[in-house]
């Protein structure tokens, strides 16, 4: 049997609850659906009404031994933790639903828990590679610009270096959202796919003159096209045609944009591969910009402006999410503490 009818009905109800009541987006609901499918695969599609805490314990053990299909390595603690957390939330909700109250105990869902030690491992923050501005400018200098597609690709990377915009926002920003004269972009959540559907202004962070020039040139090129208006995408999707061999080949740019952020990431992958550098995702540019801003000894008000440009109401969100000091920089700063202390004492502070 491919599915259990009762399970499918109650899952649909839960997905609607997550979307309409809890305000969860489709991507989050997809994660929930995958976790539930994994659990049902393990139980051979048994009715959720037959749930017993021993199933949770056994599934947890099976999950710990599961290997990633691509890497062949065991699932990380973080992946295990997120999967189990989703299942815990679902069965807690299910235990209060009519027809399930007498079958499932609320506390039984707690067995979808890792040990405290494993949770600490799952939640631990690990230093990730972040591109420097010099590396980004090196990538930009090597990207070809012969065709409109190539110029779009280069402008995409440059725009991320100026704004730290997320991949989903990059894929949906419109020509009219950008004001190159004033040096800012308004991320309007009515059509720009921003996090939490938040609208805000992002001023171009003036850390790279090269990136600034590329974005201005690209915006001007599109604005000069009589077929494109303010409501057309800043980064149009690639148009395809069939070549003599019956295969698809790029033929220019559409008037419409990308439906997902996947093409954005692919362009970044190709750009960094061309420069023989590790791949840095669009989202990591937010770390790049934050770390660079931290080295400038900015007054509090100026750093607050940078934080707001990244879409944060609280400057601590910028520090906590993107302002981690790399290990080598941490050591460098610690070694300089006596030097700064001497300077302070000399100045009478």
Backbone as numpy.savetxt, mean C-alpha at the origin, in Angstrom:
# Nx Ny Nz CAx CAy CAz Cx Cy Cz
-18.20 -32.04 -2.92 -19.03 -30.85 -2.92 -18.16 -29.60 -2.92
-18.41 -28.69 -3.84 -17.58 -27.51 -3.99 -17.83 -26.48 -2.88
-19.04 -26.44 -2.36 -19.33 -25.49 -1.31 -20.49 -25.99 -0.47
-20.63 -25.41 0.71 -21.75 -25.75 1.57 -22.75 -24.61 1.48
-23.99 -24.89 1.04 -24.98 -23.82 0.82 -25.20 -22.92 2.03
-25.31 -23.52 3.22 -25.55 -22.71 4.42 -24.34 -21.83 4.72
-23.16 -22.38 4.51 -21.95 -21.58 4.73 -21.91 -20.39 3.78
-22.28 -20.63 2.53 -22.25 -19.55 1.55 -23.23 -18.45 1.91
-24.41 -18.84 2.40 -25.41 -17.85 2.77 -24.95 -16.99 3.94
-24.38 -17.64 4.95 -23.96 -16.87 6.12 -22.72 -16.04 5.82
-21.87 -16.51 4.91 -20.71 -15.71 4.52 -21.15 -14.45 3.79
-22.13 -14.59 2.90 -22.63 -13.41 2.19 -23.20 -12.38 3.17
-23.89 -12.88 4.19 -24.43 -11.98 5.21 -23.29 -11.29 5.97
-22.24 -12.03 6.26 -21.10 -11.45 6.99 -20.37 -10.42 6.14
-20.20 -10.72 4.86 -19.52 -9.77 3.98 -20.33 -8.47 3.87
-21.65 -8.61 3.83 -22.49 -7.41 3.78 -22.37 -6.63 5.09
-22.31 -7.36 6.20 -22.13 -6.71 7.51 -20.82 -5.93 7.54
-19.75 -6.54 7.03 -18.45 -5.85 7.03 -18.48 -4.60 6.18
-19.13 -4.69 5.02 -19.15 -3.55 4.11 -20.10 -2.45 4.53
-21.36 -2.83 4.80 -22.40 -1.82 5.07 -22.42 -1.34 6.51
-22.06 -2.21 7.44 -22.11 -1.82 8.85 -20.75 -1.36 9.39
-19.71 -2.10 9.03 -18.38 -1.78 9.56 -17.57 -0.88 8.64
-18.06 -0.64 7.42 -17.37 0.26 6.50 -16.08 -0.29 5.93
-15.94 -1.62 5.89 -14.73 -2.22 5.33 -14.77 -2.13 3.80
-13.62 -1.95 3.19 -13.58 -1.87 1.73 -13.50 -3.25 1.10
-13.60 -3.29 -0.23 -13.63 -4.57 -0.94 -12.35 -5.36 -0.75
-11.21 -4.66 -0.72 -9.93 -5.35 -0.55 -9.89 -6.09 0.78
-10.39 -5.46 1.84 -10.42 -6.09 3.16 -11.35 -7.29 3.16
-12.50 -7.15 2.53 -13.46 -8.26 2.47 -12.88 -9.42 1.67
-12.10 -9.13 0.65 -11.44 -10.20 -0.12 -10.49 -10.99 0.76
-9.78 -10.30 1.65 -8.86 -10.97 2.57 -9.64 -11.91 3.49
-10.78 -11.43 3.98 -11.63 -12.26 4.84 -12.12 -13.49 4.09
-12.55 -13.28 2.85 -13.07 -14.39 2.04 -11.99 -15.46 1.83
-10.76 -15.03 1.59 -9.67 -15.99 1.38 -9.36 -16.77 2.64
-9.40 -16.11 3.79 -9.14 -16.80 5.05 -10.22 -17.84 5.33
-11.48 -17.47 5.09 -12.56 -18.42 5.31 -12.47 -19.60 4.34
-12.09 -19.33 3.09 -11.94 -20.40 2.11 -10.84 -21.37 2.53
-9.77 -20.82 3.09 -8.67 -21.68 3.55 -9.13 -22.58 4.69
-9.92 -22.02 5.61 -10.43 -22.82 6.72 -11.40 -23.89 6.22
-12.27 -23.52 5.27 -13.22 -24.50 4.73 -12.51 -25.61 3.96
-11.44 -25.27 3.28 -10.65 -26.30 2.59 -10.15 -27.33 3.60
-9.72 -26.82 4.74 -9.19 -27.72 5.78 -10.28 -28.63 6.34
-11.50 -28.09 6.54 -12.58 -28.88 7.16 -13.41 -29.64 6.13
-13.01 -29.60 4.87 -13.77 -30.25 3.79 -15.20 -29.72 3.70
-15.32 -28.41 3.86 -16.59 -27.70 3.70 -17.65 -28.13 4.71
-17.24 -28.45 5.92 -18.23 -28.79 6.95 -19.06 -27.56 7.29
-20.29 -27.83 7.69 -21.19 -26.76 8.11 -20.55 -26.00 9.28
-20.59 -24.66 9.21 -20.04 -23.86 10.30 -20.71 -24.18 11.64
-21.93 -24.69 11.59 -22.63 -25.03 12.82 -21.95 -26.16 13.59
-21.11 -26.92 12.89 -20.39 -28.01 13.55 -19.06 -27.56 14.13
-18.80 -26.25 14.11 -17.52 -25.74 14.59 -17.29 -26.11 16.05
-16.07 -26.55 16.32 -15.63 -26.89 17.67 -14.23 -26.32 17.84
-13.88 -25.94 19.06 -12.58 -25.30 19.25 -11.42 -26.19 18.82
-11.63 -27.51 18.83 -10.56 -28.41 18.39 -10.24 -28.20 16.90
-11.25 -27.79 16.13 -11.00 -27.47 14.72 -10.05 -26.28 14.61
-10.25 -25.30 15.46 -9.38 -24.12 15.45 -7.95 -24.49 15.81
-7.81 -25.34 16.82 -6.47 -25.76 17.25 -5.76 -26.54 16.14
-6.49 -27.48 15.52 -5.89 -28.29 14.46 -5.57 -27.44 13.23
-6.48 -26.52 12.88 -6.23 -25.65 11.73 -5.00 -24.77 11.97
-4.86 -24.30 13.19 -3.72 -23.46 13.54 -2.41 -24.22 13.33
-2.40 -25.48 13.70 -1.20 -26.31 13.49 -0.93 -26.53 12.01
-2.01 -26.79 11.27 -1.85 -26.99 9.83 -1.32 -25.71 9.17
-1.83 -24.58 9.60 -1.39 -23.30 9.04 0.09 -23.08 9.29
0.56 -23.47 10.46 1.98 -23.28 10.80 2.89 -24.12 9.90
2.35 -25.22 9.37 3.15 -26.10 8.51 2.95 -25.82 7.02
2.03 -24.92 6.69 1.75 -24.61 5.30 2.89 -23.81 4.69
3.18 -24.09 3.43 4.26 -23.39 2.74 3.70 -22.47 1.67
4.37 -21.37 1.50 3.99 -20.43 0.46 4.17 -21.07 -0.91
3.16 -20.94 -1.76 3.19 -21.61 -3.06 4.31 -21.10 -3.95
4.69 -19.82 -3.81 5.72 -19.24 -4.67 7.12 -19.43 -4.10
7.29 -19.15 -2.82 8.64 -19.21 -2.23 9.01 -20.59 -1.71
7.99 -21.40 -1.39 8.27 -22.71 -0.83 8.59 -22.67 0.65
8.61 -21.48 1.23 8.91 -21.35 2.65 7.61 -21.38 3.46
7.74 -21.70 4.76 6.57 -21.72 5.62 5.98 -20.32 5.73
4.68 -20.26 5.92 4.01 -18.98 6.06 4.60 -18.21 7.24
4.76 -16.93 7.06 5.33 -16.10 8.12 4.36 -16.02 9.30
4.90 -15.67 10.44 4.05 -15.48 11.62 3.03 -14.38 11.38
3.44 -13.36 10.63 2.52 -12.26 10.34 1.32 -12.74 9.52
1.58 -13.60 8.52 0.50 -14.15 7.70 -0.41 -15.04 8.53
0.20 -15.89 9.35 -0.59 -16.76 10.22 -1.47 -15.93 11.15
-0.87 -14.90 11.73 -1.59 -14.06 12.70 -2.77 -13.35 12.05
-2.57 -12.80 10.86 -3.65 -12.09 10.19 -4.77 -13.03 9.79
-4.43 -14.23 9.32 -5.44 -15.21 8.94 -6.27 -15.65 10.14
-5.59 -15.94 11.23 -6.30 -16.39 12.43 -7.14 -15.28 13.04
-6.66 -14.06 12.96 -7.43 -12.93 13.50 -8.74 -12.76 12.74
-8.68 -12.92 11.44 -9.89 -12.83 10.62 -10.90 -13.91 11.01
-10.41 -15.13 11.19 -11.30 -16.24 11.56 -11.88 -16.05 12.95
-11.08 -15.53 13.86 -11.57 -15.26 15.22 -12.73 -14.27 15.18
-12.55 -13.19 14.42 -13.61 -12.18 14.32 -14.88 -12.76 13.71
-14.71 -13.61 12.70 -15.88 -14.20 12.04 -16.66 -15.09 12.99
-15.99 -16.00 13.68 -16.71 -16.94 14.54 -17.28 -16.26 15.78
-16.67 -15.18 16.22 -17.27 -14.40 17.31 -18.59 -13.78 16.82
-18.57 -13.24 15.61 -19.79 -12.68 15.03 -20.83 -13.77 14.83
-20.39 -14.93 14.34 -21.30 -16.04 14.04 -21.98 -16.56 15.30
-21.26 -16.52 16.42 -21.82 -17.05 17.68 -23.01 -16.25 18.18
-23.24 -15.08 17.62 -24.38 -14.25 18.03 -25.52 -14.28 17.02
-25.34 -15.00 15.92 -26.34 -15.04 14.86 -27.41 -16.11 15.12
-28.67 -15.81 14.76 -29.73 -16.81 14.92 -29.39 -18.10 14.18
-29.64 -19.21 14.83 -29.34 -20.51 14.24 -27.95 -21.00 14.57
-27.11 -20.11 15.09 -25.73 -20.48 15.44 -25.44 -20.27 16.92
-26.29 -19.49 17.60 -26.03 -19.18 19.00 -25.90 -20.44 19.86
-26.79 -21.41 19.61 -26.79 -22.63 20.43 -25.70 -23.61 20.00
-25.08 -23.35 18.87 -24.08 -24.28 18.33 -22.65 -23.85 18.62
-22.41 -22.54 18.64 -21.04 -22.02 18.74 -20.91 -21.15 19.98
-19.92 -21.42 20.77 -19.62 -20.61 21.95 -18.69 -19.46 21.56
-19.03 -18.29 22.03 -18.23 -17.09 21.72 -16.76 -17.31 22.07
-16.50 -17.90 23.23 -15.13 -18.06 23.70 -14.32 -19.06 22.87
-15.00 -19.96 22.13 -14.28 -20.95 21.33 -13.47 -20.28 20.22
-13.92 -19.11 19.79 -13.19 -18.39 18.74 -11.80 -17.97 19.21
-11.62 -17.89 20.53 -10.31 -17.47 21.05 -9.20 -18.48 20.73
-9.59 -19.68 20.35 -8.57 -20.69 20.02 -7.89 -20.40 18.68
-8.44 -19.43 17.94 -7.74 -18.96 16.74 -6.71 -17.90 17.16
-5.83 -18.27 18.04 -4.84 -17.32 18.55 -3.46 -17.97 18.57
-2.47 -17.18 18.19 -1.09 -17.62 18.33 -0.65 -17.41 19.77
0.48 -18.00 20.13 1.04 -17.74 21.44 1.48 -16.29 21.52
1.63 -15.77 22.71 2.06 -14.38 22.86 3.44 -14.16 22.22
4.27 -15.18 22.32 5.60 -15.08 21.71 5.49 -14.95 20.19
4.63 -15.78 19.60 4.46 -15.73 18.14 3.80 -14.42 17.69
2.89 -13.90 18.52 2.26 -12.62 18.19 3.30 -11.51 18.20
4.21 -11.57 19.17 5.27 -10.55 19.23 6.15 -10.61 17.99
6.43 -11.85 17.53 7.23 -12.01 16.31 6.46 -11.46 15.10
5.16 -11.76 15.05 4.34 -11.31 13.92 4.23 -9.80 13.87
4.16 -9.16 15.03 3.96 -7.72 15.09 5.26 -6.93 15.05
6.39 -7.62 15.13 7.68 -6.91 15.18 7.91 -6.15 13.88
8.39 -4.92 14.01 8.71 -4.12 12.84 10.14 -4.42 12.41
10.29 -4.73 11.14 11.62 -5.03 10.61 12.02 -3.96 9.61
13.28 -3.66 9.63 13.77 -2.61 8.74 13.66 -3.07 7.29
13.04 -2.26 6.48 12.89 -2.56 5.06 13.74 -1.60 4.25
14.16 -2.08 3.11 14.94 -1.23 2.25 14.12 -0.06 1.73
14.71 1.10 1.75 14.04 2.31 1.25 14.99 3.01 0.29
14.50 3.38 -0.86 15.33 4.05 -1.86 15.72 5.44 -1.37
16.92 5.86 -1.69 17.32 7.23 -1.42 16.87 8.11 -2.58
16.86 9.40 -2.36 16.50 10.31 -3.45 17.51 10.21 -4.59
18.76 9.98 -4.25 19.79 9.82 -5.29 19.50 8.61 -6.16
19.07 7.52 -5.55 18.74 6.31 -6.31 17.53 6.56 -7.21
16.53 7.26 -6.69 15.34 7.55 -7.48 15.70 8.43 -8.68
16.52 9.43 -8.46 16.94 10.29 -9.57 17.79 9.52 -10.58
18.56 8.55 -10.10 19.34 7.70 -11.01 18.40 6.90 -11.90
17.34 6.35 -11.29 16.34 5.60 -12.06 15.68 6.50 -13.10
15.30 7.69 -12.69 14.64 8.62 -13.61 15.56 9.00 -14.78
16.85 9.14 -14.50 17.79 9.54 -15.55 17.99 8.46 -16.60
17.69 7.20 -16.23 17.90 6.08 -17.15 16.63 5.68 -17.90
15.48 6.14 -17.44 14.23 5.73 -18.08 14.10 6.36 -19.47
13.75 5.58 -20.48 13.63 6.10 -21.86 12.45 7.05 -21.99
12.51 7.92 -22.99 11.45 8.93 -23.17 11.06 9.07 -24.64
11.34 8.05 -25.45 11.07 8.14 -26.89 9.58 8.20 -27.20
8.79 7.36 -26.54 7.35 7.29 -26.81 6.56 7.93 -25.68
5.28 8.18 -25.96 4.41 8.74 -24.93 4.26 7.78 -23.76
4.25 6.48 -24.04 4.16 5.48 -22.97 5.37 5.58 -22.05
6.55 5.72 -22.65 7.77 5.81 -21.85 7.80 7.10 -21.04
7.31 8.19 -21.62 7.29 9.45 -20.87 6.27 9.38 -19.73
5.16 8.71 -19.99 4.18 8.51 -18.90 4.80 7.72 -17.76
5.52 6.66 -18.09 6.13 5.82 -17.06 7.12 6.61 -16.21
7.93 7.42 -16.88 8.92 8.21 -16.14 8.22 9.26 -15.27
7.19 9.88 -15.80 6.45 10.88 -15.03 5.76 10.26 -13.82
5.33 9.01 -13.96 4.68 8.31 -12.86 5.63 8.16 -11.68
6.85 7.70 -11.95 7.85 7.54 -10.89 8.22 8.90 -10.30
8.37 9.91 -11.17 8.72 11.25 -10.70 7.62 11.84 -9.83
6.36 11.61 -10.20 5.23 12.14 -9.43 5.20 11.54 -8.03
5.50 10.24 -7.95 5.55 9.59 -6.64 6.67 10.17 -5.79
7.77 10.55 -6.43 8.91 11.12 -5.70 8.61 12.53 -5.20
7.63 13.19 -5.79 7.26 14.54 -5.35 6.15 14.53 -4.31
5.31 13.50 -4.35 4.09 13.52 -3.54 3.97 12.38 -2.53
4.65 11.25 -2.78 4.45 10.10 -1.91 3.06 9.51 -2.05
2.39 9.79 -3.16 1.03 9.28 -3.37 1.04 7.76 -3.44
0.03 7.15 -2.87 -0.09 5.69 -2.91 -0.39 5.21 -4.34
-0.13 3.93 -4.59 -0.29 3.38 -5.93 -1.73 3.53 -6.43
-2.71 3.31 -5.56 -4.11 3.42 -5.98 -4.45 4.86 -6.35
-3.85 5.82 -5.65 -4.08 7.23 -5.97 -3.41 7.59 -7.29
-2.19 7.10 -7.49 -1.47 7.38 -8.74 -2.28 6.90 -9.95
-2.95 5.78 -9.78 -3.71 5.20 -10.89 -4.99 5.95 -11.19
-5.42 6.84 -10.28 -6.73 7.48 -10.46 -6.70 9.01 -10.43
-5.53 9.61 -10.24 -5.43 11.07 -10.25 -5.73 11.60 -11.66
-6.45 12.71 -11.72 -6.82 13.30 -13.00 -5.95 14.52 -13.32
-5.96 14.85 -14.57 -5.17 15.99 -15.05 -5.56 17.27 -14.31
-6.84 17.47 -14.09 -7.31 18.68 -13.44 -7.02 18.74 -11.95
-6.61 17.62 -11.36 -6.28 17.62 -9.94 -4.93 18.29 -9.67
-4.12 18.42 -10.71 -2.74 18.88 -10.56 -2.62 20.33 -10.98
-1.98 21.12 -10.15 -1.69 22.52 -10.45 -0.18 22.68 -10.42
0.45 22.59 -11.59 1.91 22.67 -11.63 2.41 24.08 -11.34
1.58 25.09 -11.61 1.99 26.46 -11.33 2.13 26.71 -9.85
1.14 26.22 -9.08 1.18 26.36 -7.62 1.99 25.24 -6.97
2.22 24.16 -7.72 3.02 23.06 -7.18 2.28 22.18 -6.20
1.07 21.77 -6.56 0.35 20.87 -5.66 -0.67 20.05 -6.44
-1.17 19.01 -5.79 -2.22 18.17 -6.35 -3.29 17.99 -5.28
-4.55 18.09 -5.69 -5.64 17.87 -4.74 -6.16 16.44 -4.95
-5.97 15.62 -3.94 -6.42 14.23 -4.02 -7.88 14.18 -3.58
-8.74 14.30 -4.57 -10.19 14.37 -4.35 -10.76 12.95 -4.27
-11.21 12.58 -3.10 -11.69 11.20 -2.88 -12.93 10.85 -3.67
-13.55 11.83 -4.31 -14.72 11.51 -5.15 -14.31 10.70 -6.37
-13.04 10.81 -6.77 -12.57 9.99 -7.89 -11.15 9.46 -7.69
-10.37 10.06 -6.79 -9.03 9.55 -6.50 -9.15 8.49 -5.41
-8.57 7.33 -5.64 -8.70 6.23 -4.68 -7.69 6.41 -3.54
-8.08 7.22 -2.57 -7.23 7.51 -1.42 -7.58 6.58 -0.27
-6.68 6.50 0.68 -6.92 5.67 1.86 -8.02 6.29 2.71
-8.98 5.46 3.11 -10.13 5.89 3.91 -10.96 6.96 3.20
-10.85 7.02 1.85 -11.63 7.98 1.06 -11.47 9.40 1.60
-10.25 9.76 1.91 -9.96 11.08 2.46 -9.48 12.02 1.36
-10.02 13.23 1.34 -9.58 14.25 0.38 -8.59 15.19 1.06
-7.51 15.51 0.36 -6.53 16.42 0.94 -5.61 16.96 -0.16
-4.97 18.08 0.14 -4.02 18.68 -0.79 -2.61 18.19 -0.49
-1.90 17.79 -1.54 -0.50 17.40 -1.42 0.35 18.40 -2.20
1.16 19.15 -1.49 2.09 20.04 -2.17 3.31 19.23 -2.63
3.83 19.57 -3.80 5.02 18.89 -4.28 6.17 19.15 -3.30
6.74 18.08 -2.77 7.87 18.23 -1.86 9.12 18.52 -2.68
9.74 19.69 -2.50 10.81 20.15 -3.41 12.17 19.53 -3.12
12.21 18.21 -3.11 13.46 17.52 -2.80 14.22 17.10 -4.05
13.55 17.13 -5.22 14.19 16.70 -6.46 13.79 17.62 -7.60
14.72 18.44 -8.04 14.46 19.31 -9.19 14.22 18.51 -10.45
14.90 17.36 -10.58 14.72 16.51 -11.76 13.28 16.00 -11.83
12.77 15.48 -10.72 11.41 14.97 -10.69 10.41 16.09 -10.98
10.66 17.28 -10.44 9.75 18.40 -10.64 9.66 18.76 -12.12
10.80 18.82 -12.79 10.80 19.15 -14.21 10.09 18.11 -15.05
10.27 16.84 -14.72 9.63 15.76 -15.47 8.11 15.84 -15.35
7.63 16.06 -14.14 6.18 16.13 -13.91 5.57 17.33 -14.63
6.23 18.46 -14.56 5.71 19.65 -15.25 5.66 19.44 -16.76
6.69 18.83 -17.32 6.72 18.58 -18.76 5.60 17.62 -19.16
5.40 16.58 -18.35 4.36 15.60 -18.68 2.96 16.22 -18.57
2.75 16.99 -17.53 1.45 17.64 -17.37 1.19 18.58 -18.54
2.21 19.30 -18.95 2.06 20.21 -20.09 1.78 19.48 -21.38
2.42 18.32 -21.57 2.20 17.53 -22.78 0.75 17.05 -22.86
0.21 16.56 -21.76 -1.17 16.10 -21.77 -2.15 17.26 -21.92
-1.86 18.37 -21.22 -2.76 19.52 -21.27 -2.85 20.11 -22.68
-1.80 19.93 -23.47 -1.79 20.46 -24.84 -2.56 19.58 -25.82
-2.93 18.39 -25.40 -3.67 17.47 -26.25 -5.15 17.88 -26.25
-5.70 18.28 -27.39 -7.09 18.76 -27.42 -8.11 17.68 -27.06
-7.72 16.41 -27.11 -8.65 15.33 -26.78 -8.74 15.07 -25.29
-7.86 15.70 -24.53 -7.82 15.44 -23.08 -8.30 16.67 -22.31
-9.16 16.41 -21.34 -9.67 17.48 -20.50 -9.26 17.30 -19.05
-9.79 18.15 -18.20 -9.43 18.11 -16.78 -9.83 16.80 -16.11
-10.85 16.13 -16.66 -11.34 14.91 -16.03 -10.69 13.64 -16.59
-9.70 13.79 -17.45 -8.98 12.62 -17.96 -7.81 12.30 -17.04
-7.36 11.05 -17.01 -6.31 10.66 -16.05 -4.96 11.28 -16.35
-4.22 11.56 -15.29 -2.86 12.08 -15.44 -1.95 10.99 -16.01
-2.26 9.76 -15.69 -1.47 8.63 -16.19 -2.40 7.66 -16.91
-2.65 7.91 -18.20 -3.60 7.09 -18.97 -3.11 5.65 -19.13
-4.06 4.76 -19.30 -3.74 3.35 -19.55 -3.16 3.18 -20.95
-2.48 2.07 -21.16 -1.86 1.78 -22.44 -2.88 1.19 -23.42
-2.92 1.74 -24.61 -3.79 1.20 -25.66 -3.06 0.05 -26.36
-3.82 -0.95 -26.76 -3.23 -2.13 -27.42 -3.84 -2.33 -28.80
-3.05 -2.92 -29.68 -3.54 -3.30 -31.00 -2.94 -4.66 -31.35
-3.48 -5.28 -32.38 -2.99 -6.60 -32.79 -1.98 -6.44 -33.92
-0.82 -7.04 -33.73 0.22 -6.95 -34.77 -0.02 -8.01 -35.85
0.77 -8.02 -36.93 0.57 -8.99 -38.02 0.62 -10.45 -37.58
1.27 -10.72 -36.47 1.37 -12.09 -35.98 0.21 -12.48 -35.07
-0.72 -11.57 -34.89 -1.89 -11.89 -34.06 -1.67 -11.65 -32.58
-0.55 -11.01 -32.21 -0.26 -10.73 -30.81 -0.57 -9.27 -30.49
-0.84 -9.00 -29.21 -1.11 -7.63 -28.79 0.18 -6.85 -28.64
0.15 -5.58 -29.02 1.30 -4.72 -28.84 0.82 -3.32 -28.45
1.62 -2.57 -27.70 1.22 -1.21 -27.30 1.09 -0.32 -28.53
0.07 0.56 -28.49 -0.15 1.45 -29.64 -0.35 2.90 -29.21
-0.04 3.20 -27.98 -0.22 4.57 -27.51 -0.94 4.60 -26.18
-1.58 5.73 -25.89 -2.26 5.90 -24.63 -3.76 6.08 -24.83
-4.54 5.48 -23.96 -5.98 5.64 -23.99 -6.37 6.99 -23.40
-7.64 7.31 -23.49 -8.17 8.49 -22.81 -8.65 8.14 -21.41
-8.68 6.84 -21.12 -9.11 6.36 -19.81 -7.91 5.90 -18.99
-8.14 5.68 -17.70 -7.06 5.28 -16.81 -7.08 3.81 -16.47
-6.22 3.43 -15.53 -6.14 2.05 -15.07 -7.27 1.76 -14.09
-7.76 0.54 -14.13 -8.82 0.14 -13.21 -8.25 -0.35 -11.87
-6.97 -0.70 -11.86 -6.33 -1.14 -10.62 -4.94 -0.52 -10.54
-4.27 -0.76 -9.44 -2.92 -0.20 -9.24 -1.82 -1.15 -9.69
-2.18 -2.33 -10.19 -1.17 -3.31 -10.60 -0.22 -2.77 -11.67
-0.72 -2.07 -12.72 0.20 -1.52 -13.73 1.20 -0.54 -13.13
0.79 0.19 -12.10 1.70 1.14 -11.45 2.90 0.40 -10.87
2.64 -0.67 -10.17 3.73 -1.44 -9.56 4.62 -2.08 -10.62
4.02 -2.53 -11.71 4.81 -3.15 -12.78 5.78 -2.13 -13.39
5.32 -0.90 -13.54 6.18 0.15 -14.10 7.35 0.42 -13.16
7.09 0.47 -11.87 8.15 0.68 -10.89 9.15 -0.48 -10.92
8.65 -1.70 -11.03 9.53 -2.86 -11.09 10.46 -2.78 -12.29
9.91 -2.44 -13.45 10.72 -2.34 -14.67 11.74 -1.22 -14.56
11.33 -0.11 -13.97 12.23 1.05 -13.86 13.44 0.74 -12.98
13.21 0.11 -11.85 14.32 -0.20 -10.95 15.17 -1.34 -11.49
14.54 -2.29 -12.19 15.31 -3.36 -12.81 16.23 -2.81 -13.89
15.76 -1.84 -14.66 16.56 -1.23 -15.70 17.80 -0.55 -15.11
17.64 0.01 -13.90 18.75 0.69 -13.23 19.60 -0.29 -12.42
19.24 -1.59 -12.49 19.96 -2.64 -11.75 19.95 -2.35 -10.25
18.79 -1.92 -9.77 18.58 -1.66 -8.35 17.46 -2.55 -7.84
17.44 -2.83 -6.53 16.32 -3.60 -5.98 15.01 -2.87 -6.22
13.94 -3.63 -6.27 12.62 -3.03 -6.47 12.16 -2.31 -5.21
11.77 -1.06 -5.38 11.17 -0.31 -4.29 9.75 0.05 -4.71
8.78 -0.39 -3.92 7.37 -0.19 -4.25 7.00 1.28 -4.16
5.96 1.70 -4.87 5.51 3.09 -4.78 5.29 3.56 -3.36
4.71 2.69 -2.54 4.40 3.08 -1.16 5.67 3.42 -0.37
6.79 2.79 -0.71 8.04 3.02 0.03 8.58 4.44 -0.19
8.10 5.11 -1.24 8.55 6.49 -1.47 8.09 7.41 -0.33
7.04 7.02 0.37 6.60 7.79 1.53 7.66 7.74 2.62
8.30 6.58 2.76 9.41 6.47 3.71 10.59 7.33 3.26
10.87 7.29 1.96 11.98 8.08 1.41 11.80 9.56 1.73
10.63 10.08 1.46 10.37 11.50 1.66 10.40 11.87 3.14
9.84 11.00 3.97 9.82 11.28 5.41 11.24 11.28 5.98
12.02 10.28 5.61 13.39 10.20 6.13 14.23 11.38 5.66
14.02 11.78 4.41 14.78 12.93 3.91 14.39 14.19 4.67
13.10 14.36 4.91 12.64 15.54 5.64 13.22 15.57 7.05
13.40 14.42 7.65 13.94 14.36 9.01 15.41 14.78 9.07
16.11 14.70 7.95 17.52 15.09 7.93 17.71 16.59 7.73
16.63 17.33 7.48 16.74 18.74 7.13 16.64 19.68 8.32
16.48 19.11 9.51 16.38 19.93 10.72 15.27 20.97 10.57
14.10 20.53 10.13 12.98 21.43 9.88 12.36 21.90 11.19
11.84 23.12 11.23 11.07 23.54 12.40 9.78 22.72 12.48
9.19 22.60 13.66 8.00 21.76 13.83 6.89 22.07 12.84
6.64 23.35 12.58 5.55 23.72 11.67 5.81 23.21 10.26
7.08 23.26 9.82 7.41 22.80 8.47 7.25 21.29 8.37
7.66 20.56 9.40 7.50 19.10 9.33 6.02 18.73 9.40
5.25 19.51 10.13 3.80 19.28 10.16 3.22 19.44 8.76
3.74 20.41 7.99 3.27 20.62 6.62 3.60 19.41 5.75
4.79 18.85 5.94 5.16 17.63 5.20 4.21 16.50 5.56
3.90 16.36 6.84 2.99 15.32 7.31 1.62 15.46 6.67
1.12 16.69 6.62 -0.19 16.92 6.01 -0.17 16.63 4.51
0.95 16.94 3.87 1.07 16.66 2.44 0.99 15.17 2.15
1.38 14.35 3.13 1.29 12.90 2.99 -0.10 12.38 3.38
-0.98 13.30 3.79 -2.35 12.91 4.11 -2.59 12.56 5.56
-1.68 12.97 6.46 -1.80 12.63 7.87 -2.33 13.80 8.68
-3.32 13.56 9.51 -3.81 14.59 10.43 -2.86 14.75 11.62
-2.27 13.65 12.05 -1.40 13.64 13.21 0.04 13.43 12.76
0.92 14.34 13.15 2.32 14.23 12.73 2.97 12.97 13.28
2.45 12.45 14.40 3.02 11.22 14.96 2.76 10.03 14.05
1.70 10.08 13.26 1.46 9.01 12.29 2.60 8.95 11.29
3.08 10.12 10.85 4.20 10.18 9.91 5.45 9.61 10.54
5.72 10.02 11.78 6.91 9.52 12.48 6.84 8.01 12.69
5.71 7.53 13.19 5.59 6.12 13.56 5.53 5.21 12.35
4.85 5.64 11.29 4.65 4.78 10.12 5.80 4.83 9.13
6.43 6.02 8.98 7.42 6.18 7.92 8.75 6.77 8.38
8.83 7.14 9.65 10.02 7.84 10.11 11.03 7.00 10.85
10.98 5.68 10.66 11.94 4.83 11.36 13.35 5.15 10.89
14.25 5.34 11.85 15.64 5.65 11.53 16.36 4.35 11.16
16.98 4.26 9.98 17.70 3.04 9.59 18.80 2.72 10.60
19.16 1.45 10.72 20.13 1.01 11.72 21.46 1.75 11.58
21.94 1.90 10.32 23.24 2.56 10.15 23.17 4.02 10.55
22.01 4.66 10.28 21.85 6.06 10.65 21.70 6.19 12.16
21.02 5.24 12.77 20.88 5.23 14.23 22.25 5.22 14.89
23.14 4.34 14.43 24.48 4.26 15.00 25.24 5.56 14.80
25.07 6.14 13.62 25.76 7.40 13.32 25.30 8.51 14.26
24.00 8.60 14.47 23.46 9.63 15.35 23.90 9.43 16.80
23.92 8.18 17.25 24.35 7.90 18.62 25.80 8.30 18.82
26.64 8.02 17.84 28.07 8.38 17.95 28.26 9.90 18.01
27.32 10.65 17.45 27.46 12.10 17.42 26.87 12.79 18.66
26.27 12.03 19.57 25.67 12.64 20.75 26.68 13.46 21.57
27.91 12.95 21.84 28.88 13.78 22.58 29.20 15.08 21.86
29.27 15.02 20.52 29.56 16.22 19.74 28.46 17.27 19.92
27.20 16.83 19.84 26.09 17.77 20.00 26.04 18.31 21.43
26.36 17.44 22.39 26.35 17.90 23.77 27.38 18.99 23.98
28.57 18.81 23.39 29.63 19.81 23.52 29.21 21.12 22.87
28.52 21.01 21.73 28.06 22.23 21.06 27.04 22.96 21.91
26.14 22.21 22.55 25.13 22.82 23.39 25.77 23.53 24.58
26.73 22.86 25.20 27.39 23.44 26.36 28.16 24.69 25.98
28.77 24.66 24.80 29.56 25.81 24.33 28.66 27.01 24.08
27.46 26.73 23.59 26.53 27.83 23.28 25.76 28.31 24.51
26.00 27.62 25.66 25.36 28.03 26.90 23.95 27.54 27.05
23.57 26.54 26.23 22.20 26.00 26.31 22.01 25.16 27.56
